[in-house]
Each structure stands twice: as structure tokens, then as C-alpha cells.
Amino acid sequence: MAKLLEVKNLKTQFFTQDGVVHAVNGITYSVGAGETVAIVGESGSGKSVGVMSLIRLIPQPPGKIVDGEVWFDGEDLLKLSEEELRKIRGNRIAMIFQDPMTSLNPVLTIGRQITEALELHLDMNKDQARKRAVELLDLVGIPGADARLDDYPHQFSGGMRQRVMIAMGLSCNPQLLIADEPTTALDVTIQAQIVDLVNRLKNELGMAIIWITHDLGVVAGMAERVIVMYSGYIVEESPVHSIYSDPRHPYTVGLLRSIPRLDLGRQKRLIPIEGLPPDLLEAPTQCPFAPRCAYAEEKCWQENPSLELVAPDHKSACWPAQRGVTTWEVPVAAPAQALRDEQSLPAHTLEQVQTDIMNAVDPGAGGLEVDIAMIEHNKETSAHSGVEGR
């Protein structure tokens, strides 16, 4: 698969009164033409800042891209002038933001907000742009598209506003669509509809997608490859099935163990990830996950591991994984919170959790299909909650 996007050693920092925030710390990855890559991690892991840095949307100052290269279709985006970048941003690379209500201009009609990009990037006149805007709203499933072009954002529901954002993103037929947690604020039914819509449009238009999320149920249903981020670093990268069947980083293991078991109801507590994310004001000299890791070794506290191959097409930034550890039991030395209810949480591997997730995937259907029930439970229960699964 030809590489459409190639990110090399990207570093983004924010210079504040309290010090330098190390938001993105030398991440390297690629996206192939027509490929869907999911970037997963908890809040503050650097997911959004990382992708916004690709098209230089971070506020400068206080933000600054201090190092790295972003190659898109043969051009380094970080070296382009602002005028040259504007011809790519919103045209060949489009972005769907997390909250459509704050992303849409409340004093402009939906039609004007869609047609603006068409007139700017594709040199359409007003009549041509309006006709294309109607086609786009039809494409994303908004009924009465022609009449609704003259409505304002507050006249749409949350799901409809997100569909409008998708229509705006697709307006110029982009080669790459970046979706920054586009289903976070939506209820489970609308969430599933948006996922299905994006999958359908991807197949019809052949675009590549970077999908940012903390919801592993959504990832199982749409991504081909998964990147796991923590503290501004990529800590694991692999094909989607390998993340669930053979995780190679304790942080990924923790995310999987926090997924509720749909068949057990309230019989068992979820196993949370102990502690808090690290302070990004200090550049780590150790593994950034070591203070929260039940499997940390002496070397983990002394040196930050780089992202290395641990299996074919599977990378991990973990010293135990790099020396061959593949089974992640709940150890006796695990954090107290994780073993608080030890009598009802016997030591086990991830086999049961993996089985639940893989049952939500139907390879025989010609693609991955997300289980709506899993999305609903993931929506109700935070990925790092210690509350009983429902």
C-alpha cells in the first residue's frame, strides 16, 4: 500500500508560564492511501495535538512544533508557507472536530458554511456550490437537504450537526479525513450511525482516515491499524486484530481490562488503571507508564524504551515486551486498586476480554462490524473507571 501520509519524529510543545508542556514527543507513523488508522489513548495522551500539528492548527503561541517532518503526497507540510498550506487544508486534507456545536459558526447558515470551501478551493460559483452542498447533505443522510441549507446550527440536533461537519469535510473530496473523536458527544444509536456512515463513505470515495478515539469498541468496527498513545508517545502500533488478541504493552492491556463484560453483569469489578497520567511539564527519563504499571522492571525506571518491532507488523515501546513477554497475568504485586476485590478477581489473562471484543467482529461479512451493545456499554462506563460494569 502506497504511503499517503508519513510522520517522522514529530514533536510539539507548549510554552506556558508554568513551564514547557511536552505534548507530543517524537511520534513516527504512516497512513496508506485508502487506509483507516485509529489513534487510541486517554485524555491528555497527545492524540488531538498530534493530528492538529499535522496541518498546523495548534495555537502559536503558546504551541510550537519544535521538530519533525510531515510528508503528505510528496510534500513536507511543515515547510510550506501559510498560503500553500491553506490550499491543502480543508481541500486535500479535511478534519472533523469533536464538538460540532462549537466548530460551526452560529451566525452563518449551514449552506454558507459548506459552500464557502467549495467556492474557495474548487472555484465554484454560488449556484454550483449550493447544488453541490445539497448533494453533500443528501450523501450524509439529512432529509430535506435543499430547505435545510438555510437553517442555522442551533436548528439541528447533535447527530445532524455532526453529519453537517462530515459533509463539510467531504466537500472537496479529500484524500485524507481526520476525525477527532467525532462520536464522543453523541448517544449510542447516533454514534453507530455515524460510524456506519463514515465506513460507507470511505468505501465509496476511497479516502484515507485517521480516527481518534478512546472507544475500543468503535476501533474494532472500523480501523485496519491501531496506534496507542500515552504521555505524548506512541507506545504500541499493530493491525487491529493483534491489539485485541495479542497486546504487547501494559497500557493497552489496561485499556482492554477496563472494558465491561456484557455477559457477567455486576458479578465482577472492572480492573482500572491505577494512578494519574504523568506531568507533561517534565520530559521523562524513564518509561512514562512505569509509575502506573504492574509489570515495571528496574530498567523501566532507568530508561524510556523506543518503539520497536516485537512481532511481525507489531511494535511496542515496552522493555518486557521487547524481551519476549506476551502473557500479562494480574500479578500479586499489582496496584492495590486493581486487586481491591481480589476474591472476585482471580488471576487471569486477557482471553475472556479478547473473546468478548472479537465476538463483536464479523470477518465473514466482508469487513468489521461494530456491536452496538458494546458501544453502549463503553459509552456508559469510562475506560478507566473503577465502578462496577453494568
Secondary structure by P-SEA (a helix, b strand, c coil): ccccbbbcbbbbbbbcccccccccccccccccccbbbbbbbccccaaaaaaaaaccccccccccccbbbbbccccccccccaaaaaacccccbbbbcccccccccccccaaaaaaccccccccccaaaaaaaaaaaaaaacccccccccccccccccaaaaaaaaaaaaacccccbbbbccccccccaaaaaaaaaaaaaaaaaabbbbbcccccaaaaaccccbbbbbccccccccccccccccccccaaaaaaaaacccccccccccccccccccccccccccccccccccccccccccccccccccccccbbbcccccccccccccccccccccccccccccccccaaaaaaaaaaaccccccbbbbcaaaaaaaaacccccccccc
